[in-house]
Amino acid sequence: MLCRIFSLSIVTLVYFHFISYEGRLYSEKITGTHKERPELQRLLTDLKRGDTLMVTKLDRFARTAVDGMTMVKELLRRGVRIQILNMGLLEDTPIGRAMLAVFAAMAEFERDMIVERTQEGKAVAKLKEGFKEGRPKLYTIHRLNDAMEKLFRGDSYNRVAASTGISKSTLIREVNKRKAMALSKQLVTNKMMSDNK
């Protein structure tokens, strides 16, 4: 049976896609909008007649209402029941199929509205002065330059990380970025010099 989830709280289940099968837990921390879902495919292969599939939400299970309907119809045809935590148990009955159609359409509508509101919010934010997309930089260019100077003088990554508070991985990325920029500038300079000859 697919309902053995003992140690997880409902709060955790709402945010992540957890499925249990005969005491086995299938977990994917990606949404239903992704096409490649190996853990879901593995679970769908393992399911057999009489099993109950438990998912947190229909929109975490399928990319679109049509995909959800197709997967659920196939599972119901195979004799698998589906327990969707925020909807209830779906079985291969006329009422179960009607409920599924309505819930799948509403889940897709809700997801589309979230995407639309997010895009509208980004569009409004881009109009504001000083808008920069993405995560704000943690370190100023002055602080990074100081760290680079220490590295180029021969200090170790660990020592520079400890003295500047910049992580070793950030330092390595910055060094690689600067090396790539220097190489790019050198290639452009060489190309310009060869064109002038």
C-alpha positions in Angstrom: 0.0 0.0 0.0 1.2 3.5 -0.8 0.3 5.4 2.3 3.0 4.7 4.8 4.4 8.1 5.6 5.0 8.1 9.3 7.9 10.4 10.1 7.0 13.4 7.8 4.8 16.3 8.9 2.0 17.6 6.7 3.9 20.9 6.5 6.8 19.2 4.9 4.6 17.3 2.5 3.0 20.5 1.3 6.3 21.9 0.1 7.8 18.8 -1.4 6.5 16.0 -3.5 6.7 12.8 -1.4 5.2 9.5 -2.3 5.4 6.3 -0.4 5.1 2.7 -1.8 5.1 -0.3 0.4 7.0 1.5 3.1 9.3 3.0 0.4 9.5 6.7 0.0 9.7 8.3 -3.4 10.8 11.9 -3.3 11.3 14.6 -5.9 12.0 18.2 -4.9 11.0 19.6 -8.3 7.5 20.7 -9.4 5.2 19.0 -11.8 6.2 21.6 -14.5 9.4 19.7 -15.2 9.3 17.1 -17.9 12.2 14.9 -16.6 11.0 13.3 -13.4 12.9 10.1 -12.9 11.6 9.3 -9.4 8.0 9.7 -10.5 8.6 7.4 -13.5 10.2 4.8 -11.2 7.1 5.0 -9.0 4.7 4.7 -11.9 6.5 1.6 -13.1 6.4 0.0 -9.6 2.7 0.6 -9.0 0.3 -2.4 -9.4 -3.4 -3.2 -9.1 -4.8 -2.5 -5.6 -2.1 0.0 -4.7 -2.9 3.5 -3.5 -0.7 6.4 -4.7 -0.5 9.3 -2.4 0.6 12.8 -3.6 0.5 16.1 -1.9 -1.2 18.2 -4.6 -2.3 17.5 -8.1 -0.2 20.4 -9.5 2.9 18.8 -8.0 2.1 15.5 -9.8 1.5 16.7 -13.3 2.6 19.5 -15.6 -0.9 20.4 -17.0 -4.5 19.4 -16.4 -4.3 17.2 -19.6 -1.1 15.5 -18.3 -2.7 15.0 -14.9 -5.9 13.5 -16.4 -3.9 11.2 -18.7 -1.7 9.9 -15.9 -4.6 9.5 -13.4 -6.8 7.8 -16.0 -4.0 5.4 -16.8 -3.4 4.6 -13.1 -7.2 4.2 -12.5 -7.4 1.9 -15.6 -4.6 -0.2 -14.0 -6.6 -0.5 -10.8 -4.5 2.0 -8.8 -6.3 4.4 -6.4 -5.0 7.9 -6.0 -5.0 9.9 -2.7 -4.4 13.6 -3.3 -3.9 15.1 0.2 -5.7 18.4 -0.6 -8.5 16.8 -2.6 -9.3 13.3 -1.3 -9.4 9.8 -2.8 -9.9 9.4 -6.5 -11.3 6.1 -7.7 -12.5 4.9 -11.1 -16.1 6.0 -10.7 -18.1 8.6 -12.6 -17.9 11.0 -9.6 -14.2 10.4 -9.2 -13.5 11.1 -12.8 -15.7 14.3 -12.7 -13.9 15.5 -9.5 -10.6 14.9 -11.2 -11.5 17.0 -14.3 -12.6 19.9 -12.1 -9.6 19.7 -9.7 -7.1 19.3 -12.5 -8.4 22.4 -14.3 -8.4 24.4 -11.1 -4.8 23.3 -10.3 -3.6 24.4 -13.7 -5.5 27.7 -13.5 -4.0 28.4 -10.0 -0.5 27.6 -11.3 -1.0 29.8 -14.4 -2.3 32.7 -12.2 0.8 32.4 -10.0 3.1 32.6 -13.0 1.1 35.6 -14.4 1.3 37.5 -11.1 5.0 36.8 -10.8 5.7 38.1 -14.3 3.6 41.2 -13.7 5.5 41.8 -10.5 8.8 41.5 -12.3 7.6 43.9 -15.0 6.6 46.5 -12.4 9.9 46.0 -10.6 11.9 46.5 -13.8 10.3 50.0 -14.2 11.7 51.1 -10.8 15.0 53.1 -10.8 18.0 51.0 -9.7 16.3 47.6 -10.4 18.8 44.7 -10.7 17.5 41.3 -11.5 18.7 38.4 -9.5 20.1 38.0 -6.1 21.9 41.0 -4.7 25.7 40.8 -4.5 27.1 39.9 -1.1 30.5 41.5 -1.6 31.5 44.8 -3.0 34.0 45.0 -5.9 36.5 46.7 -3.5 36.2 43.7 -1.1 36.7 41.2 -3.9 39.7 43.2 -5.3 41.3 43.1 -1.9 40.8 39.3 -1.7 42.2 38.9 -5.2 45.3 40.9 -4.3 45.9 38.6 -1.3 45.6 35.5 -3.5 47.9 36.9 -6.2 50.5 37.7 -3.5 50.5 34.0 -2.6 48.1 33.7 0.3 46.1 30.4 0.4 42.4 30.3 -0.4 41.7 29.2 3.2 43.7 32.1 4.7 42.0 34.7 2.4 38.6 33.2 3.1 39.2 33.5 6.8 40.5 37.0 6.7 37.9 38.5 4.3 34.8 36.4 5.2 34.4 35.5 1.5 33.9 31.8 1.0 36.5 29.7 -0.7 34.1 28.7 -3.4 33.3 32.3 -4.2 37.0 33.1 -4.3 37.6 30.3 -6.7 34.7 31.4 -8.9 36.0 35.0 -8.9 39.6 33.9 -9.8 38.3 31.8 -12.7 36.0 34.6 -13.9 38.9 37.1 -13.9 41.2 34.6 -15.6 38.6 34.1 -18.3 38.1 37.9 -18.7 41.9 38.4 -19.0 42.2 35.6 -21.6 39.3 37.1 -23.6 40.9 40.5 -23.5 44.2 39.0 -24.7 42.5 37.2 -27.6 40.8 40.4 -28.7 44.1 42.3 -28.4 45.9 39.7 -30.5 43.1 39.7 -33.1 43.3 43.5 -33.4 47.1 43.4 -33.7 47.0 40.7 -36.4 44.3 42.7 -38.3 46.5 45.8 -38.3 49.5 44.0 -39.9 
